[in-house]
Amino acid sequence: MKDLPQVAADAIDTSPDTASGSTVSGPPPPPERPATSSARLIATLATAGALAGLVIVLVFAWANPKIQQYRAKVLREAIQEVLNEPATVQTWYLVDGSLSETPAPGADTITAEKVHLGLDANGEPVGYAITGAEPGFQDIILVIFGYDPGSDRVLAMKVLESKETPGLGDKIFKDTAFVAGFREAEAPLAGVKKNAGSGADNEVDMITGATISSRTVIGIINHRIEALDPVLDESGS
Amino acid sequence: MKATTPAEDLVRGIWKENPVLVQLLGLCPALAVTNTVANSIAMGLATFFVLVGSSLLVSTFKKVIPHEVRISAYILIIATFVTIADLVLAAVVPVIHKELGAFIALIVVNCMILGRQEAFASKRPVGRALLDAVGTGAGFMIAMLMMGTFREVLGNGSILGVPLFGQNFEPWVIFILPPGGFLTLGFILLTFGWWQERKAGTARVRQWPHGVATPSREEAA
């Protein structure tokens, strides 16, 4: 960097003016920078800040619909996947411990707690797609799973968001055997060591080297079913 | 300040004063998100965009920005470009944006970018500042790609997700984990250092990239 000496000279420029006023022999002090008034400093930063804010707002207005669209698409695809491609999907909101077609008054449709009911071609319910999130090994793991309250069985599981360790914890969505282990598993699930289970319906083989991540996924599903089962059973699907 | 030609301004950052491999700046993203080639490219492009945009603005407004608040003004400009890059990536390539996570926002504190503003863009004409930013940004991308390729090939056996080896390839997982970033950078710097030593041959005073001459052996003794 050939610019370094210049930077150094600059630093001397801004240092407290030791040279001014005192009788220093030798080379003359560097020319002093005229002090800028505080008003001008504030005005500059305020203008720059306002312009920056305006630009960001414009870009956000353009990008946000696309971002929301992508999120909705991911969720839609995940619902199709965990409910084994139902013909139609209905969204039900949880209001005061029961299912309702509309969210509670004043609640936001995006953040309100909800489940997605899948119906087959004959209009028969196949199960609910339920989301759940809990802290995993690195960060919150967001999971969606299909659940049939009639038979108390998990239909399928998909990890929507996770920052688990690449190569180890990320097997919760990259290891197809682990993901397949949730198909038709009976709730409540029990995680077992690979090849150490008794073959019971509620057993899911955990991933070697990713115990915490696998346990979290199983935990999320169990906790959500525990919380929602009374509500879903009541609505008689 | 030594006068430089426009060509020098452009080429300097690409190789001879490569920000990552020679100046060792911008190491945080270079270590953290180079685990795949795709991530390296996205990070490289985002940083390139921020660097070129900020250099352009800083150089254009260098007379308007009072000396006392210049760093705050630079950070404000850089942060604006980073936010734009963040939103655009989230809208256009959401999968990669998810992988890069917080590191996009952290471009704001990439000292490579602020360094170029303070040392170059704030003192030179707009054209030169642009050339310098393009060169430095390209150098950063080259370094990111070197690391990303090395790590993805060894750690995942693929390039851009396309498998290179057969089913029996056992990926060297450590290379896509954080320690692999340090190992990779270490190996690359080692190769670089060795190569430069060789090139320097019997020269007794080694010219450091910053133009600082290290003491000769007699002086050091």
Contacts between the chains, C-beta under 8 A, distances in Angstrom:
chain1	res1	chain2	res2	distance
A	1	B	17	6.2
A	1	B	23	7.1
A	1	B	119	6.5
A	1	B	209	6.9
A	1	B	210	5.0
A	1	B	211	6.9
A	2	B	1	7.0
A	2	B	2	5.0
A	2	B	4	6.8
A	2	B	211	5.5
A	3	B	1	6.5
A	3	B	119	4.2
A	3	B	120	5.8
A	3	B	123	7.6
A	4	B	119	7.3
A	4	B	210	5.6
A	4	B	211	6.7
A	4	B	212	7.6
A	5	B	1	7.2
A	5	B	211	7.8
A	6	B	1	4.7
A	6	B	119	7.5
A	6	B	123	6.9
A	7	B	118	6.9
A	7	B	119	5.6
A	14	B	67	7.2
A	33	B	67	5.9
A	36	B	66	4.2
A	36	B	67	7.1
A	36	B	68	5.8
A	40	B	66	6.1
A	41	B	66	5.5
A	41	B	68	5.8
A	41	B	69	5.0
A	44	B	64	7.0
A	44	B	65	6.4
A	44	B	66	5.9
A	44	B	69	6.2
A	44	B	73	6.8
A	45	B	69	5.7
A	45	B	72	6.1
A	45	B	73	6.7
A	45	B	76	7.2
A	48	B	73	5.7
A	48	B	76	5.2
A	48	B	77	7.3
A	49	B	76	6.2
A	52	B	76	5.6
A	52	B	77	7.4
A	52	B	79	7.3
A	52	B	80	4.1
A	55	B	80	5.9
A	55	B	84	7.0
A	56	B	80	6.2
A	56	B	83	5.1
A	56	B	84	6.9
A	56	B	87	7.8
A	59	B	83	7.4
A	59	B	84	4.9
A	59	B	87	5.1
A	59	B	88	7.1
A	60	B	87	5.9
A	62	B	87	8.0
A	62	B	91	7.5
A	63	B	87	4.0
A	63	B	88	6.4
A	63	B	90	6.3
A	63	B	91	3.9
A	64	B	87	7.9
A	64	B	91	8.0
A	66	B	91	3.8
A	66	B	92	7.6
A	67	B	87	7.8
A	67	B	90	5.1
A	67	B	91	5.5
A	67	B	94	7.1
A	70	B	91	7.7
A	70	B	94	4.6
A	161	B	98	7.5
A	163	B	101	6.8
A	165	B	177	6.9
A	166	B	35	6.2
A	166	B	173	7.9
A	166	B	176	5.0
A	166	B	177	6.4
A	167	B	155	7.4
A	167	B	171	7.4
A	167	B	173	4.0
A	167	B	176	5.9
A	167	B	177	6.2
A	168	B	173	7.6
